[in-house]
C-alpha cells in the first residue's frame, strides 16, 4: 500500500512526481490527465515551504489568466478568492495547492 504524500520523504515525493509525469502522456482520457495533473500539484505542494507564500496576489498555474488573492494557508492549500470576478462584493472562496500559485505582487 502506498504512503500518503504527507508521510513521504522528499526523495519519495520526487520519485512519485517522476512517475506521475511519465503517466500523463499515456492518459487515454482528458479526465485521467486532469487527475494526474492534480496528483502532481499535490505531491509538489508537500515539497514547498508555506512560509514562502505571503498573503497577496498570485497567478494560478494551468489556468487561463486567473488571479487568486491568497488570504491564508491551511496545510498545503492556499485559501482566498479569485480576484478577476466582476462582482467584487460577491466573490466565492477558493483554494489551490501552493504549487499552483505563482507570485504576481504581494502586500506586506
Secondary structure, 3 states (H helix, E strand, C coil): CCCCHHHCCHHHHHHHHHHHHHHHCCCCCHHHHHHHHHHHHHHHHCCCCHHHCCCEEEEECCCCCCEEEEEEEECCEEEEEECCCCCHHHCCEEEEEHHHEEEEEECC
